[in-house]
């Protein structure tokens, strides 16, 4: 990370991942996601993230829609507020 720009190399979505914003916490390991492709999906927080990464409403995440049920997705990554601001500045998300 160069000090001048403050830009970090952030994880970008792979072919089967989309940016999403958490709109509602549904309890347990489920959240409601508003995805960048215009879909609203039920997001599942996998066990490997559940206790290490707190996910709150308004967080920007990477979601991977399920092949067999497009209305559901796994949450793969959560961006910090600073990272989300950078994604907005660079035009990746609204």
Rosetta blueprint (number, residue, H / E / L):
1 X L
2 X L
3 X L
4 X L
5 X L
6 X L
7 X L
8 X L
9 X L
10 X L
11 X L
12 X L
13 X L
14 X L
15 X L
16 X L
17 X L
18 X E
19 X E
20 X E
21 X E
22 X E
23 X E
24 X E
25 X E
26 X L
27 X L
28 X L
29 X L
30 X E
31 X E
32 X E
33 X E
34 X E
35 X E
36 X L
37 X L
38 X L
39 X L
40 X E
41 X E
42 X E
43 X E
44 X E
45 X E
46 X L
47 X H
48 X H
49 X H
50 X H
51 X L
52 X L
53 X L
54 X L
55 X L
56 X L
57 X L
58 X L
59 X L
60 X E
61 X E
62 X E
63 X E
64 X E
65 X E
66 X L
67 X L
68 X L
69 X L
70 X L
71 X L
72 X E
73 X E
74 X E
75 X E
76 X E
77 X E
78 X E
79 X L
80 X L
81 X H
82 X H
83 X H
84 X H
85 X H
86 X H
87 X H
88 X H
89 X H
90 X L
91 X L
92 X L
93 X L
94 X L
